[in-house]
Amino acid sequence: MQPILQKQINRNMKKLFILILFQLCAGFSLMAQHERWKFNPEEFRAKLEEFITREAGFTTAEAQAFYPVFHKMKEEQRNLQKEIFTLKRIPMDDNPSEKDYANKIQRICELNTRMAQIQETYYKKLAKTVPAQKVYKAMLAEDVYHRKMLRQFNGRRRDNRPQKK
């Protein structure tokens, strides 16, 4: 009876070892995929510049004049967008009044207006550094690039979801 019990324990230990090894391999694989798809702002910016340059037809000199102004505009807009995001996510106090809601809405509207003013100011500056036609093409290219990246990101998320049966 003793040797049979020992064989059973050895078989169970082997199965447990294989199961643990399999889980470790799967875990490492998932971590590697996560790292591969992690957002890299520098890479995103470089690819965005490459795409815009190609689509707008910038020369090297035009690109060198365009991007510092463009990135300054985006930085200012991003700061305002963060403030809007924060305003929308901060919960209201207990029992907020209509005036509290109106004040929050008013502040968000002011920030959106400021973002539009920044965009107008910087596009006028950009049109002084490169032809307006190329600024317009750059605007369109930026939108196309963002949509393309969003579709790519959503595709990756969709690929990682468990399949419905």
Backbone bond lengths (Angstrom), bond angles and torsions (degrees), N, CA, C in turn:
res aa  C-N    CA-C-N  psi(-1)  N-CA   C-N-CA  omega(-1)  CA-C   N-CA-C  phi
1 M - - - 1.447 - - 1.517 110.80 -
2 Q 1.313 116.19 -36.18 1.460 121.55 -178.25 1.534 112.16 -61.36
3 P 1.340 120.73 -48.25 1.466 120.33 -179.18 1.537 112.80 -63.82
4 I 1.314 118.29 -33.64 1.469 121.18 178.85 1.525 110.01 -66.29
5 L 1.304 116.50 -43.92 1.460 121.31 178.05 1.534 110.37 -62.26
6 Q 1.313 116.98 -41.06 1.473 121.69 179.61 1.533 110.27 -63.79
7 K 1.339 117.75 -41.56 1.475 121.55 178.20 1.526 110.31 -62.35
8 Q 1.318 116.05 -42.42 1.462 120.98 179.92 1.530 110.52 -62.48
9 I 1.317 116.94 -43.57 1.463 121.73 179.22 1.533 109.39 -63.97
10 N 1.327 117.66 -42.95 1.469 120.98 178.62 1.526 111.42 -61.89
11 R 1.335 117.21 -42.58 1.460 121.16 177.66 1.531 111.48 -62.38
12 N 1.329 116.03 -44.02 1.471 120.04 178.95 1.534 111.10 -64.47
13 M 1.325 116.74 -38.64 1.464 120.59 178.90 1.531 110.55 -64.84
14 K 1.356 115.89 -41.24 1.461 119.91 178.09 1.531 110.26 -62.46
15 K 1.329 116.30 -44.77 1.470 120.41 179.10 1.527 110.58 -61.49
16 L 1.317 117.25 -42.80 1.458 121.63 179.33 1.519 110.73 -64.38
17 F 1.326 116.55 -42.23 1.462 120.96 178.71 1.528 110.44 -62.16
18 I 1.324 117.78 -45.34 1.467 121.93 179.57 1.525 110.41 -63.64
19 L 1.331 116.97 -41.07 1.462 121.07 178.67 1.533 110.98 -62.73
20 I 1.311 117.02 -45.14 1.476 120.90 178.95 1.523 109.96 -63.92
21 L 1.317 117.64 -43.29 1.457 121.58 179.02 1.530 110.73 -61.45
22 F 1.320 116.48 -43.04 1.459 120.83 178.45 1.528 111.06 -61.80
23 Q 1.320 117.78 -44.15 1.462 121.35 179.90 1.522 111.39 -64.56
24 L 1.310 117.19 -39.01 1.469 120.10 177.12 1.517 111.22 -63.23
25 C 1.328 116.55 -44.53 1.471 120.08 178.60 1.526 111.02 -62.23
26 A 1.316 117.09 -43.53 1.460 120.87 179.30 1.526 110.51 -64.00
27 G 1.316 116.90 -40.52 1.466 120.79 178.80 1.513 111.97 -63.52
28 F 1.328 117.34 -43.83 1.463 120.79 178.25 1.519 111.09 -64.33
29 S 1.315 116.14 -38.09 1.464 120.38 178.61 1.527 110.70 -63.18
30 L 1.311 117.00 -44.86 1.465 120.98 179.00 1.533 111.43 -63.87
31 M 1.323 116.38 -40.34 1.467 119.78 178.55 1.517 110.31 -64.35
32 A 1.309 117.72 -39.19 1.467 121.14 179.49 1.523 110.09 -65.70
33 Q 1.332 117.47 -40.67 1.459 120.15 177.68 1.513 110.88 -64.19
34 H 1.331 117.17 -41.68 1.464 120.77 179.23 1.521 110.21 -60.94
35 E 1.321 117.46 -44.37 1.463 121.14 179.90 1.527 110.33 -64.25
36 R 1.319 117.14 -38.43 1.457 120.77 -178.31 1.531 110.68 -65.51
37 W 1.327 118.16 -32.91 1.454 122.04 -176.34 1.513 113.02 -99.56
38 K 1.297 117.73 7.33 1.452 121.12 -179.29 1.528 109.09 -67.10
39 F 1.334 116.63 138.57 1.457 121.80 -178.36 1.522 110.14 -68.59
40 N 1.319 116.03 129.96 1.450 122.68 178.29 1.532 107.21 -119.88
41 P 1.346 118.21 106.30 1.468 120.04 -175.81 1.527 113.93 -61.41
42 E 1.330 117.60 -35.91 1.466 119.40 -179.91 1.527 111.11 -67.06
43 E 1.326 115.32 -41.34 1.466 119.78 178.60 1.532 110.06 -66.12
44 F 1.320 116.13 -42.28 1.463 120.60 178.65 1.526 110.12 -59.55
45 R 1.322 116.37 -46.02 1.465 121.42 -178.51 1.531 110.97 -63.54
46 A 1.317 117.11 -43.17 1.465 121.10 -179.97 1.532 110.71 -63.17
47 K 1.339 116.72 -43.96 1.465 120.18 -179.97 1.529 111.14 -68.71
48 L 1.331 116.40 -35.85 1.460 120.56 176.41 1.528 110.03 -62.37
49 E 1.327 116.82 -47.31 1.463 121.02 178.92 1.526 110.96 -60.06
50 E 1.315 116.05 -43.48 1.464 120.72 -179.99 1.529 110.26 -61.33
51 F 1.328 116.17 -45.13 1.463 120.94 -179.13 1.532 110.88 -64.87
52 I 1.330 116.86 -48.03 1.466 120.43 -179.14 1.526 110.29 -62.55
53 T 1.327 116.56 -44.34 1.468 120.48 -179.45 1.520 110.48 -57.71
54 R 1.317 116.52 -45.23 1.463 121.08 -179.46 1.529 111.06 -66.31
55 E 1.342 116.34 -47.78 1.472 120.28 -175.59 1.528 112.74 -69.99
56 A 1.332 116.90 -35.98 1.469 119.97 -179.10 1.526 111.44 -84.95
57 G 1.315 116.47 -15.35 1.463 120.00 179.27 1.525 113.04 74.97
58 F 1.341 116.31 34.88 1.464 120.35 179.88 1.524 111.15 -68.80
59 T 1.320 115.50 141.16 1.453 120.51 166.51 1.527 106.58 -79.94
60 T 1.323 116.61 171.97 1.465 120.18 178.42 1.521 110.44 -60.70
61 A 1.328 116.80 -43.08 1.473 120.84 -179.75 1.527 111.04 -65.06
62 E 1.328 117.40 -40.85 1.465 120.76 179.01 1.531 110.88 -65.09
63 A 1.325 116.20 -41.89 1.462 119.94 179.14 1.524 110.50 -63.30
64 Q 1.324 117.02 -41.12 1.461 120.70 179.44 1.522 111.40 -65.52
65 A 1.312 118.07 -30.52 1.460 121.26 177.28 1.530 111.65 -81.47
66 F 1.313 116.55 -34.23 1.461 122.32 -174.14 1.525 113.28 -74.84
67 Y 1.324 118.23 -50.61 1.464 121.04 -167.96 1.526 116.07 -65.86
68 P 1.318 121.32 -37.22 1.472 117.80 176.88 1.530 112.54 -60.17
69 V 1.319 116.34 -41.53 1.472 120.83 179.08 1.529 109.71 -69.21
70 F 1.304 116.40 -43.93 1.466 122.44 -179.98 1.527 110.94 -59.08
71 H 1.326 116.48 -47.40 1.471 119.93 -177.76 1.528 111.82 -69.22
72 K 1.309 117.39 -32.20 1.474 120.60 176.04 1.533 109.29 -64.55
73 M 1.324 116.75 -43.02 1.468 121.12 177.61 1.530 110.26 -60.98
74 K 1.319 116.59 -46.82 1.462 120.55 -178.21 1.528 110.99 -63.74
75 E 1.315 117.16 -36.93 1.467 120.36 178.57 1.530 110.88 -63.88
76 E 1.319 116.59 -45.00 1.475 119.78 178.64 1.526 110.54 -63.80
77 Q 1.318 117.23 -42.52 1.462 120.49 178.87 1.528 111.40 -65.80
78 R 1.321 116.50 -38.98 1.461 120.41 179.17 1.529 111.03 -62.64
79 N 1.330 117.07 -39.21 1.463 120.58 178.28 1.526 111.19 -63.52
80 L 1.324 116.68 -42.05 1.464 119.86 177.29 1.530 110.80 -66.96
81 Q 1.332 116.31 -38.87 1.460 120.22 179.86 1.522 110.89 -64.04
82 K 1.332 116.94 -37.13 1.467 120.46 176.47 1.525 110.46 -62.93
83 E 1.327 116.25 -39.83 1.462 119.59 179.56 1.527 110.74 -66.20
84 I 1.327 117.08 -40.76 1.462 121.00 177.24 1.531 109.73 -62.91
85 F 1.318 115.95 -45.33 1.464 120.95 179.39 1.526 110.38 -58.37
86 T 1.325 116.17 -44.58 1.467 120.96 179.13 1.523 111.15 -62.69
87 L 1.316 116.56 -45.12 1.468 120.18 179.17 1.532 111.35 -58.77
88 K 1.308 116.06 -39.91 1.464 119.77 -178.58 1.519 112.31 -73.32
89 R 1.320 117.46 -25.15 1.461 120.57 -175.90 1.521 113.54 -94.80
90 I 1.323 117.71 -21.11 1.466 120.00 179.91 1.526 108.25 -72.60
91 P 1.319 116.49 123.12 1.464 118.06 -179.85 1.535 110.56 -68.39
92 M 1.291 114.47 148.90 1.469 120.37 177.43 1.529 108.03 -73.75
93 D 1.330 115.40 158.39 1.464 120.39 175.98 1.521 109.18 -61.58
94 D 1.318 115.86 167.71 1.460 119.69 175.98 1.527 108.62 -60.88
95 N 1.303 116.36 134.80 1.463 122.91 -179.89 1.530 113.13 53.96
96 P 1.327 118.22 60.90 1.469 119.26 177.79 1.529 110.13 -68.60
97 S 1.295 114.77 146.07 1.466 119.93 179.80 1.530 109.22 -88.41
98 E 1.299 115.44 170.07 1.462 121.12 175.12 1.527 109.81 -60.23
99 K 1.331 115.83 -35.87 1.459 120.39 179.66 1.536 110.27 -64.63
100 D 1.332 117.70 -39.44 1.470 121.35 177.44 1.530 110.45 -60.61
101 Y 1.323 116.18 -45.96 1.462 120.13 178.21 1.528 110.90 -63.48
102 A 1.320 116.06 -43.83 1.465 120.52 -179.91 1.527 110.57 -61.85
103 N 1.334 117.49 -39.92 1.463 120.97 178.92 1.528 111.65 -64.11
104 K 1.320 115.38 -41.44 1.467 119.61 179.32 1.526 110.49 -65.58
105 I 1.312 117.00 -44.16 1.464 121.60 178.37 1.525 109.89 -61.92
106 Q 1.325 116.69 -43.41 1.459 121.33 179.63 1.529 111.03 -59.92
107 R 1.326 117.16 -43.15 1.470 121.03 -179.61 1.525 110.89 -65.37
108 I 1.317 117.26 -40.99 1.466 120.79 178.04 1.531 110.05 -63.73
109 C 1.321 116.82 -41.75 1.469 120.71 177.84 1.529 110.85 -63.09
110 E 1.322 116.71 -41.55 1.472 120.46 178.13 1.526 110.87 -61.19
111 L 1.315 116.48 -41.98 1.466 120.16 179.92 1.527 111.35 -67.25
112 N 1.327 117.06 -39.59 1.472 120.34 176.41 1.526 111.10 -63.91
113 T 1.325 116.76 -40.10 1.462 120.88 176.93 1.524 110.36 -63.32
114 R 1.317 116.18 -42.67 1.470 120.66 178.48 1.531 110.46 -62.45
115 M 1.326 117.61 -39.28 1.471 120.39 177.47 1.522 111.11 -61.98
116 A 1.321 117.06 -41.79 1.468 120.94 178.51 1.530 110.64 -65.62
117 Q 1.337 117.01 -38.26 1.466 120.29 177.70 1.526 111.07 -64.70
118 I 1.308 115.89 -41.66 1.468 120.25 177.93 1.522 109.79 -61.12
119 Q 1.326 115.89 -45.61 1.461 120.09 179.95 1.527 110.91 -60.23
120 E 1.319 117.33 -45.34 1.467 120.69 179.64 1.530 110.98 -62.05
121 T 1.321 117.07 -45.67 1.467 121.56 -179.56 1.526 111.02 -60.43
122 Y 1.317 115.50 -47.37 1.466 118.62 -177.06 1.514 112.67 -71.86
123 Y 1.321 118.60 -34.19 1.466 118.96 177.29 1.526 110.98 -66.64
124 K 1.308 117.06 -33.23 1.467 119.87 174.58 1.527 110.11 -65.97
125 K 1.345 116.82 -41.02 1.475 120.32 176.58 1.526 110.30 -63.50
126 L 1.318 116.05 -42.51 1.462 120.04 -178.93 1.525 111.43 -63.94
127 A 1.332 116.29 -37.80 1.466 120.54 -179.78 1.527 111.68 -67.82
128 K 1.328 117.10 -17.01 1.468 120.46 175.23 1.530 110.94 -85.05
129 T 1.326 117.64 -19.76 1.461 120.55 -178.08 1.526 112.29 -95.46
130 V 1.330 117.05 -33.12 1.471 121.99 177.35 1.532 107.58 -135.72
131 P 1.329 118.08 160.24 1.466 119.56 179.38 1.529 112.57 -56.11
132 A 1.326 116.44 143.06 1.469 122.12 -178.59 1.523 111.57 -57.00
133 Q 1.328 116.93 -34.82 1.464 120.31 178.77 1.531 110.28 -60.22
134 K 1.308 116.87 -40.39 1.465 120.20 -179.46 1.532 111.10 -73.95
135 V 1.319 117.35 -32.01 1.470 120.32 175.32 1.529 108.70 -63.99
136 Y 1.330 115.74 -43.84 1.459 120.21 178.62 1.529 110.90 -62.37
137 K 1.325 117.13 -44.18 1.464 120.72 178.29 1.529 110.40 -63.12
138 A 1.312 117.06 -35.96 1.466 121.15 178.01 1.531 110.40 -66.02
139 M 1.349 116.60 -40.59 1.467 120.42 177.35 1.533 110.39 -58.95
140 L 1.334 115.11 -47.38 1.461 119.98 -179.63 1.533 110.88 -64.39
141 A 1.335 116.01 -42.64 1.464 120.37 -178.91 1.530 110.98 -62.46
142 E 1.328 116.60 -39.35 1.466 119.56 178.67 1.528 110.46 -60.79
143 D 1.325 116.51 -44.80 1.475 120.14 178.61 1.526 111.34 -61.56
144 V 1.321 116.63 -44.83 1.464 121.13 -180.00 1.525 109.96 -61.58
145 Y 1.324 116.05 -43.69 1.461 120.35 -178.73 1.535 111.41 -63.08
146 H 1.323 116.27 -44.10 1.467 119.57 179.50 1.526 111.26 -62.88
147 R 1.328 117.25 -41.95 1.467 120.09 177.52 1.527 110.79 -63.13
148 K 1.321 115.71 -42.18 1.467 121.18 179.46 1.536 110.32 -60.86
149 M 1.310 117.23 -45.55 1.466 121.41 -179.63 1.530 111.03 -66.80
150 L 1.320 116.98 -37.45 1.459 120.63 178.70 1.527 110.44 -64.92
151 R 1.335 116.50 -42.88 1.471 119.95 177.03 1.524 110.55 -62.13
152 Q 1.334 116.02 -41.76 1.465 120.07 178.86 1.529 110.77 -62.44
153 F 1.317 116.58 -45.30 1.457 121.50 179.87 1.521 110.55 -62.50
154 N 1.321 116.81 -45.25 1.466 120.13 179.55 1.522 111.32 -64.51
155 G 1.324 117.58 -34.95 1.454 121.47 177.08 1.512 111.36 -64.02
156 R 1.314 116.62 -41.06 1.471 120.55 178.16 1.515 110.25 -64.59
157 R 1.338 116.26 -43.54 1.464 119.59 179.50 1.517 109.81 -62.22
158 R 1.334 115.80 -42.74 1.464 120.58 -178.23 1.536 110.02 -64.79
159 D 1.341 116.92 -38.29 1.461 120.83 -179.89 1.522 112.13 -66.12
160 N 1.326 117.40 -26.08 1.461 121.09 -177.26 1.518 113.23 -90.01
161 R 1.321 117.22 -7.29 1.466 120.00 179.98 1.514 110.38 -78.46
162 P 1.320 116.51 146.94 1.472 118.16 174.90 1.527 109.57 -65.41
163 Q 1.297 115.58 142.49 1.460 120.97 -179.45 1.524 110.17 -71.95
164 K 1.340 116.68 136.69 1.470 121.07 176.88 1.521 108.26 -80.87
165 K 1.307 114.91 142.73 1.480 119.66 179.91 1.480 111.27 -106.90
